[in-house]
Amino acid sequence: MTSPLGEKAAAARLSTLRHIAGIISIVAGLIVLAALITQITDQISVGRFEPTEYFAYFTIQTAMINIVVLIAGGILALNRERDTRLYTAIRASIFSYALVTAIVYNVLLRDIPNDDGYVGPVWPNESLHVWIPIYIALDWLLTPGRVRIAWSALWLAVSYPLLWVGVTMLRGAATGWYPYPFLEPDGPNGVVGVITYVVAIAAFIIVLAALAVVINRVHTRGVRGVGHGRRSTGPIPVVRADLR
């Protein structure tokens, strides 16, 4: 049995870790912001920046979401002992978006050149498609202070990608431009290929979101009194799952 003094020391240690994680989250959000600014300014400098196309990419839209979520989460970690339930559900969603972005890019898109031969700065691209997704996954696995979320969080995770696909396909039908080759109905795989990719990626996002919920529920098992992420007047409750 852990003594009260030992529990107090463990809670203090978890609080310190949470503050450190909060600072790292803010830095990560600023890195994403810097990556987008670098890409935009570089494309402007060579006269190829098209805002309506640049901001239509899933990677770019989720990167903008990441900026807000990571910085807000860092501020939350520095000021509260537990995240709110809504924030935790959103963080689970970006966990799935980050991993699907990294995997789809590195498996399907990495070696495909731009139509105009443009080659942008390397570090922003690698940050958005490799390092930030790795960080988001590790953060979800390791950072203390989450609250328990319900399985209904899966609907939140899948709603944005489905909306993005719908808008992208409608826009593509009207303009003939699609952000990714595997979404082109006139491409080598045809309409059947597009449907196959969309369904497969949507299913993958659901699996990743479900994994995020499972991880969350394992981490928060046995934690009481933090269901709504309110500011607590006492130390962070210490549970075995937090002592990693």
N, C-alpha and C positions, 0 to 999 in steps of 0.2 A: 504493500500500500504506500502511495506517495504521501509524504508529509506535507502539511500546509506550506511550510517554507519552500519545499521543493516545487510545489505547484506554482507558488508565487514567482519563483525564479524562472520556471519554464514559461509562464505567461509573459514575463518581462522579455524573455528571449524571443518569443513569437512576435511580440509587439515590435521589437527592434527589427526583426526580419521583415515584418510587414512594412515598416517605414522604408527600409532599404529597397524592398520590391517596388514601393510607390515611386521612389526617386528614379529607379531604373525604368519604370513604365513611362514616366514623363520624358525621360531622355529618348526612349524608343519612339514615342510619339513625335518628338522633335526631329528625329532622324528620318522618319517617314515624310514629314513636312519638307525637310531639306531635300530629300530625294525627288519629290514632286517638283519643287522649285527648280532644282538643277535640270531635270528633264525638260520642263517648260522653257526655261531660259535658253537652253541649248537648241531646242527646236526653233525657237523664235530667231535665234542668231543665224540659222541657216535657211530661214524663210519657209519652213514646212509645218509650223504649228497650226493645227486646225482644232480649235476648242471643242466643236461639236463632235469631232471624232475622238480626240484625246480623252475627254471626260466620259465617253461612252463605254470604255473598256471596263470589264468587271474588276480587273486588278486596280485600276485607278479609283473607281468608286469605292471599293472596299478599303483602299489605302486612305481615302478621306475619312471613311468611317473609323478606321484605326486611329487616325490622328486624334479625333474627338474622344474616342473610348479610352485610349491609352493615357492621354493627359488627364481626362476626368477621373479615370481610375487611380492614377497616381495621387491626385489631390485628395480623393476619397480615402486612400490608404494612409495618407499623412494626417487625416483629421478624424477618421472613424476606425473603430476596432474591427468592424465587420462591414462588408459591402451590402448594399441594398439588394433585395431580391430581383428587381428589374435590372439593375446593373449586372448582376451575376448571370442572368438569362442572356443579356446582350453579349457579355463576355464569352459565354458558351457559343453563341452564334458566330462571333468573329474567330473563335478557335476553329470551327468547321470551315469558314471562308478562307482563312489563312492556309490551312492544310490543302484544301482543294485547289487553291490558286498555285501553291508551290508544286503540287503533283502534276496538275494539268499542264502547267508551263514547262516543267522539266521533262515530262514524258512526251507531250504533243507539240510544243511550240518552240522550244529552245533553239533548234537549228533552222528555223524558218526565217529567212531574211525579209526585210521590208521591201515592198514592191519598188520603191525608189532607190534602194541601195543604202539608205541612211543607216549609220551605225552611231548610236548615242553613247553617252558616258556609261561605263561599265558598272560603277559602284551603285548608282540608284537602282538599276535593273536587278542586280544581285541582291540588294537589300530588300526590295519589294517582293522578290520571288523566292528567296532562300533564307536570308538571315532573320528578317522580321517574322516570317512564319515559324521558324524554329524557336525564336524567343517567345512568341505567343503560346506555342504548345508547351514549352517548359514552364512558363509562367502559370498556365492553367494547372499543370501537374504539381507545382511546388509551392506556390504562394499561399500562405495562410490567410484566413479572414473571409472566406466565402460563406454565403448562407445557402441553405438547401433549396434547390429549385425542383419544380414538378416536371413530369414528362411532357406537359403541355408546352414547355419551352421549345420543343421540336418544331411546333408550328411557327414560332417566331423565327427560328433559324432558317426554315425553308421558304418563308413568305417572300423575302427580298430577292433571292435568286430566281424564283419563279416569275416575279414581277419584272426583273431585269430581262429574262429571256423573252417574255411576252412583248415588252417594249422594243427590244432589239430586233426581233423578228418582224414586227410591224414596220419599224423604221427601215429595215433592210428591204422589205417588199416594196416600200415606197421610193427608196433612193438607190437600191442596188448595192449598198455598202454594208458589209458585216465586219465586226471587229475581229473575228477569228475565222480561219479557213474552215473549220469543222462545222460552222453554222451556215455555210453557203449552200442553199438548195441546188444551185447549178454547178456545184463542185463535183469532184470525182465520185463522191459517195452518194450524191443525190439527196432527195428528201428523206429517204429511209435512213441514210447515214446520219443526217441532222437529228432526226427523232431518236435514233439509237444513242447518239452522244448526249443529247439533252436528258434523256431518261436515265442514262447511266450516271451522269454527273449529279443529277438531282438525287438519285438513290445514294450516291456516295456522300453527298452533303448530309442526308438524313442519318446515315450510319455514323458519320463523324460527330454530328450533333448528339446522337444517342450515346456515343462514347463519352462525350463531354459531360452529359448528364450522369452517366454511371460513375465517372471519376468524381464528380461533385458530390454525389450521394454517398460514396465511400468515404470521402474526406470529411463530410459533415455528419456522419453517423455518430449518434450519441451526444451531439451538441444541442443544448437546450437554451431557450430564451433569446435566440438570435434570428428567429424566423423572418423578421422584417428589416433586419439590418439597422436597428435603431442604435444611436450612440449609447454605449453602456457606461455606467458609473464605476464598474469594477473591471478586473483584469479579463483578458480574453479567456473564455473557457478553454481548458486544455483537454484535448482528447488524444487517444493513441494515434489516430490518423495524422494529427498535426506534428507529431514528434518524428519527423523524417530526417 
